Every structure is written in C-alpha cells, then in structure tokens.
Amino acid sequence: MSRRIIPGTRPTRIELLKIRKRIVVAEKGHELLQEKLDAMVLEFFRLQEERERLRKAAETAFADAYRPLLRAEMTMGARDLEDALALTASIGEIAMGRRTVMGTAVPAIPLPERLRTAEEPGYPLAAPGASLDEACRRCEEAVAAALVCAEAEGAMTRLADQIVTVRRRTNALAYMLIPSLRDTAAYIEDYLEEMEREDLYRRKHTKSLRREEMKV
C-alpha cells in the first residue's frame, strides 16, 4: 500500500521531530474524542430509554383525559361541549430554554406549576361540569407530559447530531491524519537513513582513496 505523505514535507531531522510531536498530540486527541464519543453514546441510549418512558406516560395521560371528556360529551351533548371548550382559558406561551448534555446544548422546556394562569376554567360554571372539570385538568396534565416528552426528544436529536460530528472527527484522526503522519515520519526516517548510508559510503570511499594515494 502506498504511503500517504503530507505534501510539502521536508525530509529533515527538525521536520521529523515536529511530525513526531504531532503524532503524540493527534493520538491523545483521538483517545479523548473516543472517550467522549463512548460517553455520548451511553448518554444517548439513556435518553432513549427515558424518552420511551415519557412517551408511554404521555400516551397514558391522553388516554386518561379522553375518558372524562367522553363522559362530558355524553352528559352535555357534542354542541354544548364544543361551546364550553371554546370558552376554556387557553394555555399561556411556553418559554424555551437550553441546558447542556455532555457538552452539547439541548432544548429545555421549563414548565410552570400551572399551564393555565387563570383560576377559573372560562366556561360557564353552571355547565354540568364534574366530568368537564376533570377532562380539563387531565388535558392539562397530558399537555405537560407531552412537553416533557418533547424535551427529551429534542435532547436526543441534538445529541445524535453531535455524535455524528464527533464520530466523523474521530474517524478522520484514526484513518486519515494519524496514518498520514506516521507514513510521513517513516518516509523521513527512511530518507535520513539512506542519506546516512550514502554519507558513510562516501567517507569509506574517501579513506580508501587516501590510503591508495599514500602508498604511491
């Protein structure tokens, strides 16, 4: 297999020392990146398990919200239920933040204690509301569960992108830079050894000529 020599390299001892130092730095960098990559992959799988748990919790929360909503529809009728829900106080705007996972910025959704700031539901209190009140409370819990699940999903996505970037850098060091540095160092070593052999041959040849001259 042909050597991958770094273009423009001068075959000198000083250059060889520089290349050797670069090899040490590159190998250390590769080791650190590989450790970081391994830790990020472990964290990704942990987040994946957490996401699955949160997803199931969100599905359960929506199922729990559907049952009282269905009872309210049976009690009030579909039209009256729609009218009541149209008057329901809306959930306020949810702020987006950031947090750090393994050195990677991921989205964070800081949830307030209550998603709805209004104390009253918004629909007429005279409405037959036991099931409707429960449905509104359950729906709010379901939305909160969905937001928590979305936060975990966002963290997974960002971490997965970062894993791809770190893996690309790790592979570039392992399969491109470090081999080319080693090949270049080997090329300089071979060149210097060849120069030493030629110099030794010249010295021996010069000594031999001088001996011949002295005999004459």
C-alpha positions as YAML, in Angstrom:
chain: A
units: angstrom
residues:
- id: 1
  name: MET
  ca: [0.00, 0.00, 0.00]
- id: 2
  name: SER
  ca: [1.38, 3.40, -0.96]
- id: 3
  name: ARG
  ca: [2.34, 5.83, 1.74]
- id: 4
  name: ARG
  ca: [0.30, 8.93, 2.38]
- id: 5
  name: ILE
  ca: [2.93, 11.62, 2.64]
- id: 6
  name: ILE
  ca: [1.91, 15.09, 3.79]
- id: 7
  name: PRO
  ca: [2.54, 17.44, 0.83]
- id: 8
  name: GLY
  ca: [5.36, 19.93, 1.22]
- id: 9
  name: THR
  ca: [7.17, 17.94, 3.92]
- id: 10
  name: ARG
  ca: [10.93, 18.48, 4.02]
- id: 11
  name: PRO
  ca: [12.91, 15.33, 4.92]
- id: 12
  name: THR
  ca: [14.96, 16.89, 7.73]
- id: 13
  name: ARG
  ca: [15.54, 15.92, 11.36]
- id: 14
  name: ILE
  ca: [13.78, 19.06, 12.59]
- id: 15
  name: GLU
  ca: [10.75, 18.19, 10.48]
- id: 16
  name: LEU
  ca: [10.84, 14.63, 11.83]
- id: 17
  name: LEU
  ca: [10.75, 15.94, 15.41]
- id: 18
  name: LYS
  ca: [7.77, 18.14, 14.54]
- id: 19
  name: ILE
  ca: [5.93, 15.23, 12.93]
- id: 20
  name: ARG
  ca: [6.56, 13.01, 15.95]
- id: 21
  name: LYS
  ca: [5.15, 15.70, 18.27]
- id: 22
  name: ARG
  ca: [2.08, 16.00, 16.03]
- id: 23
  name: ILE
  ca: [1.62, 12.22, 16.20]
- id: 24
  name: VAL
  ca: [1.62, 12.35, 20.02]
- id: 25
  name: VAL
  ca: [-0.90, 15.21, 20.06]
- id: 26
  name: ALA
  ca: [-3.12, 13.55, 17.43]
- id: 27
  name: GLU
  ca: [-3.12, 10.21, 19.26]
- id: 28
  name: LYS
  ca: [-4.00, 11.92, 22.55]
- id: 29
  name: GLY
  ca: [-6.74, 13.89, 20.82]
- id: 30
  name: HIS
  ca: [-8.11, 10.71, 19.27]
- id: 31
  name: GLU
  ca: [-8.13, 9.00, 22.67]
- id: 32
  name: LEU
  ca: [-10.02, 11.89, 24.25]
- id: 33
  name: LEU
  ca: [-12.50, 12.08, 21.39]
- id: 34
  name: GLN
  ca: [-13.10, 8.32, 21.54]
- id: 35
  name: GLU
  ca: [-13.77, 8.55, 25.29]
- id: 36
  name: LYS
  ca: [-16.17, 11.44, 24.69]
- id: 37
  name: LEU
  ca: [-17.88, 9.53, 21.88]
- id: 38
  name: ASP
  ca: [-18.35, 6.45, 24.07]
- id: 39
  name: ALA
  ca: [-19.82, 8.56, 26.87]
- id: 40
  name: MET
  ca: [-22.15, 10.37, 24.46]
- id: 41
  name: VAL
  ca: [-23.41, 7.09, 23.01]
- id: 42
  name: LEU
  ca: [-24.16, 5.78, 26.51]
- id: 43
  name: GLU
  ca: [-25.98, 9.01, 27.33]
- id: 44
  name: PHE
  ca: [-27.93, 8.76, 24.08]
- id: 45
  name: PHE
  ca: [-29.20, 5.29, 24.95]
- id: 46
  name: ARG
  ca: [-30.10, 6.51, 28.44]
- id: 47
  name: LEU
  ca: [-32.09, 9.37, 26.92]
- id: 48
  name: GLN
  ca: [-33.71, 6.93, 24.52]
- id: 49
  name: GLU
  ca: [-34.96, 4.81, 27.40]
- id: 50
  name: GLU
  ca: [-36.16, 7.93, 29.21]
- id: 51
  name: ARG
  ca: [-37.92, 9.14, 26.06]
- id: 52
  name: GLU
  ca: [-39.75, 5.82, 25.71]
- id: 53
  name: ARG
  ca: [-40.85, 6.01, 29.32]
- id: 54
  name: LEU
  ca: [-42.05, 9.60, 28.89]
- id: 55
  name: ARG
  ca: [-43.81, 8.75, 25.63]
- id: 56
  name: LYS
  ca: [-45.76, 5.96, 27.32]
- id: 57
  name: ALA
  ca: [-46.57, 8.33, 30.19]
- id: 58
  name: ALA
  ca: [-47.86, 10.92, 27.70]
- id: 59
  name: GLU
  ca: [-49.97, 8.31, 25.89]
- id: 60
  name: THR
  ca: [-51.45, 7.23, 29.22]
- id: 61
  name: ALA
  ca: [-52.14, 10.85, 30.17]
- id: 62
  name: PHE
  ca: [-54.02, 11.50, 26.91]
- id: 63
  name: ALA
  ca: [-55.99, 8.27, 27.35]
- id: 64
  name: ASP
  ca: [-56.89, 9.33, 30.90]
- id: 65
  name: ALA
  ca: [-58.02, 12.72, 29.59]
- id: 66
  name: TYR
  ca: [-60.18, 11.19, 26.86]
- id: 67
  name: ARG
  ca: [-62.42, 9.21, 29.21]
- id: 68
  name: PRO
  ca: [-63.81, 12.17, 31.24]
- id: 69
  name: LEU
  ca: [-64.05, 14.18, 28.02]
- id: 70
  name: LEU
  ca: [-66.20, 11.42, 26.54]
- id: 71
  name: ARG
  ca: [-68.40, 11.38, 29.66]
- id: 72
  name: ALA
  ca: [-68.81, 15.16, 29.43]
- id: 73
  name: GLU
  ca: [-69.91, 14.81, 25.81]
- id: 74
  name: MET
  ca: [-72.45, 12.16, 26.76]
- id: 75
  name: THR
  ca: [-73.77, 14.40, 29.55]
- id: 76
  name: MET
  ca: [-73.76, 17.75, 27.76]
- id: 77
  name: GLY
  ca: [-74.04, 16.82, 24.12]
- id: 78
  name: ALA
  ca: [-71.43, 17.45, 21.46]
- id: 79
  name: ARG
  ca: [-72.59, 21.02, 20.61]
- id: 80
  name: ASP
  ca: [-72.70, 22.25, 24.22]
- id: 81
  name: LEU
  ca: [-69.33, 20.64, 24.90]
- id: 82
  name: GLU
  ca: [-67.78, 22.41, 21.92]
- id: 83
  name: ASP
  ca: [-69.27, 25.72, 23.07]
- id: 84
  name: ALA
  ca: [-67.89, 25.20, 26.57]
- id: 85
  name: LEU
  ca: [-64.44, 24.23, 25.34]
- id: 86
  name: ALA
  ca: [-64.38, 27.28, 23.06]
- id: 87
  name: LEU
  ca: [-64.59, 29.42, 26.21]
- id: 88
  name: THR
  ca: [-61.90, 27.50, 28.06]
- id: 89
  name: ALA
  ca: [-58.93, 29.60, 29.14]
- id: 90
  name: SER
  ca: [-56.00, 28.91, 26.84]
- id: 91
  name: ILE
  ca: [-52.59, 27.76, 27.95]
- id: 92
  name: GLY
  ca: [-50.08, 30.59, 28.01]
- id: 93
  name: GLU
  ca: [-46.94, 30.71, 25.89]
- id: 94
  name: ILE
  ca: [-44.33, 28.18, 26.95]
- id: 95
  name: ALA
  ca: [-40.81, 29.59, 27.17]
- id: 96
  name: MET
  ca: [-37.96, 27.67, 25.59]
- id: 97
  name: GLY
  ca: [-34.58, 27.38, 27.26]
- id: 98
  name: ARG
  ca: [-31.35, 25.44, 26.94]
- id: 99
  name: ARG
  ca: [-29.40, 23.00, 29.01]
- id: 100
  name: THR
  ca: [-26.17, 21.12, 28.45]
- id: 101
  name: VAL
  ca: [-25.86, 17.36, 27.99]
- id: 102
  name: MET
  ca: [-22.31, 16.02, 27.52]
- id: 103
  name: GLY
  ca: [-21.17, 19.47, 26.42]
- id: 104
  name: THR
  ca: [-23.99, 19.72, 23.88]
- id: 105
  name: ALA
  ca: [-26.64, 22.44, 24.09]
- id: 106
  name: VAL
  ca: [-30.09, 20.84, 24.00]
- id: 107
  name: PRO
  ca: [-33.57, 22.40, 24.28]
- id: 108
  name: ALA
  ca: [-35.15, 22.72, 27.71]
- id: 109
  name: ILE
  ca: [-38.81, 23.42, 28.45]
- id: 110
  name: PRO
  ca: [-39.18, 24.80, 31.98]
- id: 111
  name: LEU
  ca: [-42.81, 24.09, 32.85]
- id: 112
  name: PRO
  ca: [-44.65, 26.40, 35.25]
- id: 113
  name: GLU
  ca: [-46.60, 24.92, 38.14]
- id: 114
  name: ARG
  ca: [-49.81, 25.67, 36.26]
- id: 115
  name: LEU
  ca: [-50.03, 25.77, 32.48]
- id: 116
  name: ARG
  ca: [-53.16, 27.90, 32.72]
- id: 117
  name: THR
  ca: [-52.67, 31.08, 34.71]
- id: 118
  name: ALA
  ca: [-56.43, 31.74, 35.00]
- id: 119
  name: GLU
  ca: [-58.05, 30.44, 38.19]
- id: 120
  name: GLU
  ca: [-61.45, 29.90, 36.55]
- id: 121
  name: PRO
  ca: [-61.88, 27.43, 33.67]
- id: 122
  name: GLY
  ca: [-63.53, 30.01, 31.40]
- id: 123
  name: TYR
  ca: [-66.67, 28.12, 30.54]
- id: 124
  name: PRO
  ca: [-69.93, 28.81, 32.44]
- id: 125
  name: LEU
  ca: [-69.78, 27.36, 35.92]
- id: 126
  name: ALA
  ca: [-73.42, 26.41, 35.55]
- id: 127
  name: ALA
  ca: [-72.45, 23.81, 32.97]
- id: 128
  name: PRO
  ca: [-72.79, 20.22, 34.21]
- id: 129
  name: GLY
  ca: [-69.13, 20.22, 34.91]
- id: 130
  name: ALA
  ca: [-67.84, 17.33, 37.04]
- id: 131
  name: SER
  ca: [-66.63, 15.38, 34.02]
- id: 132
  name: LEU
  ca: [-65.73, 18.56, 32.15]
- id: 133
  name: ASP
  ca: [-63.64, 19.85, 35.06]
- id: 134
  name: GLU
  ca: [-61.82, 16.54, 35.26]
- id: 135
  name: ALA
  ca: [-61.32, 16.48, 31.50]
- id: 136
  name: CYS
  ca: [-59.79, 19.96, 31.56]
- id: 137
  name: ARG
  ca: [-57.46, 19.01, 34.39]
- id: 138
  name: ARG
  ca: [-56.48, 15.75, 32.71]
- id: 139
  name: CYS
  ca: [-55.88, 17.50, 29.38]
- id: 140
  name: GLU
  ca: [-53.60, 19.99, 31.06]
- id: 141
  name: GLU
  ca: [-51.65, 17.11, 32.60]
- id: 142
  name: ALA
  ca: [-51.46, 15.41, 29.20]
- id: 143
  name: VAL
  ca: [-50.10, 18.55, 27.54]
- id: 144
  name: ALA
  ca: [-47.47, 18.86, 30.28]
- id: 145
  name: ALA
  ca: [-46.48, 15.21, 29.77]
- id: 146
  name: ALA
  ca: [-46.22, 15.80, 26.01]
- id: 147
  name: LEU
  ca: [-43.96, 18.82, 26.56]
- id: 148
  name: VAL
  ca: [-41.66, 16.82, 28.84]
- id: 149
  name: CYS
  ca: [-41.52, 14.09, 26.21]
- id: 150
  name: ALA
  ca: [-40.76, 16.67, 23.52]
- id: 151
  name: GLU
  ca: [-37.87, 18.00, 25.62]
- id: 152
  name: ALA
  ca: [-36.36, 14.51, 25.83]
- id: 153
  name: GLU
  ca: [-36.90, 14.01, 22.08]
- id: 154
  name: GLY
  ca: [-35.14, 17.30, 21.35]
- id: 155
  name: ALA
  ca: [-32.21, 16.35, 23.56]
- id: 156
  name: MET
  ca: [-31.91, 13.02, 21.75]
- id: 157
  name: THR
  ca: [-31.94, 14.70, 18.33]
- id: 158
  name: ARG
  ca: [-29.28, 17.26, 19.23]
- id: 159
  name: LEU
  ca: [-27.10, 14.64, 20.91]
- id: 160
  name: ALA
  ca: [-27.41, 12.33, 17.90]
- id: 161
  name: ASP
  ca: [-26.23, 15.14, 15.61]
- id: 162
  name: GLN
  ca: [-23.28, 15.81, 17.90]
- id: 163
  name: ILE
  ca: [-22.41, 12.10, 17.99]
- id: 164
  name: VAL
  ca: [-22.21, 12.09, 14.19]
- id: 165
  name: THR
  ca: [-19.88, 15.11, 14.28]
- id: 166
  name: VAL
  ca: [-17.61, 13.65, 16.96]
- id: 167
  name: ARG
  ca: [-17.53, 10.25, 15.22]
- id: 168
  name: ARG
  ca: [-16.53, 11.96, 11.96]
- id: 169
  name: ARG
  ca: [-13.68, 13.77, 13.71]
- id: 170
  name: THR
  ca: [-12.60, 10.59, 15.49]
- id: 171
  name: ASN
  ca: [-12.52, 8.66, 12.22]
- id: 172
  name: ALA
  ca: [-10.66, 11.47, 10.49]
- id: 173
  name: LEU
  ca: [-7.94, 11.26, 13.12]
- id: 174
  name: ALA
  ca: [-7.84, 7.46, 13.15]
- id: 175
  name: TYR
  ca: [-7.98, 6.79, 9.42]
- id: 176
  name: MET
  ca: [-6.57, 9.93, 7.80]
- id: 177
  name: LEU
  ca: [-4.42, 12.25, 9.91]
- id: 178
  name: ILE
  ca: [-2.61, 9.78, 12.18]
- id: 179
  name: PRO
  ca: [-1.77, 7.30, 9.34]
- id: 180
  name: SER
  ca: [-0.54, 10.14, 7.13]
- id: 181
  name: LEU
  ca: [1.62, 11.49, 9.98]
- id: 182
  name: ARG
  ca: [3.08, 8.04, 10.60]
- id: 183
  name: ASP
  ca: [3.70, 7.49, 6.89]
- id: 184
  name: THR
  ca: [5.39, 10.88, 6.67]
- id: 185
  name: ALA
  ca: [7.56, 10.14, 9.70]
- id: 186
  name: ALA
  ca: [8.53, 6.76, 8.19]
- id: 187
  name: TYR
  ca: [9.35, 8.47, 4.88]
- id: 188
  name: ILE
  ca: [11.64, 11.00, 6.61]
- id: 189
  name: GLU
  ca: [13.30, 8.25, 8.68]
- id: 190
  name: ASP
  ca: [13.95, 6.18, 5.54]
- id: 191
  name: TYR
  ca: [15.30, 9.23, 3.72]
- id: 192
  name: LEU
  ca: [17.63, 10.15, 6.59]
- id: 193
  name: GLU
  ca: [18.84, 6.55, 6.92]
- id: 194
  name: GLU
  ca: [19.55, 6.46, 3.21]
- id: 195
  name: MET
  ca: [21.46, 9.73, 3.45]
- id: 196
  name: GLU
  ca: [23.48, 8.33, 6.37]
- id: 197
  name: ARG
  ca: [24.33, 5.20, 4.37]
- id: 198
  name: GLU
  ca: [25.43, 7.30, 1.41]
- id: 199
  name: ASP
  ca: [27.49, 9.54, 3.67]
- id: 200
  name: LEU
  ca: [29.11, 6.51, 5.30]
- id: 201
  name: TYR
  ca: [29.88, 5.05, 1.88]
- id: 202
  name: ARG
  ca: [31.45, 8.35, 0.76]
- id: 203
  name: ARG
  ca: [33.61, 8.53, 3.89]
- id: 204
  name: LYS
  ca: [34.80, 4.95, 3.44]
- id: 205
  name: HIS
  ca: [35.47, 5.56, -0.23]
- id: 206
  name: THR
  ca: [37.39, 8.76, 0.59]
- id: 207
  name: LYS
  ca: [39.51, 6.93, 3.19]
- id: 208
  name: SER
  ca: [40.24, 4.18, 0.70]
- id: 209
  name: LEU
  ca: [41.37, 6.70, -1.90]
- id: 210
  name: ARG
  ca: [43.63, 8.41, 0.63]
- id: 211
  name: ARG
  ca: [45.25, 5.11, 1.55]
- id: 212
  name: GLU
  ca: [45.90, 4.41, -2.12]
- id: 213
  name: GLU
  ca: [47.42, 7.86, -2.55]
- id: 214
  name: MET
  ca: [49.68, 7.37, 0.46]
- id: 215
  name: LYS
  ca: [51.00, 4.08, -0.95]
- id: 216
  name: VAL
  ca: [52.02, 5.73, -4.18]
...
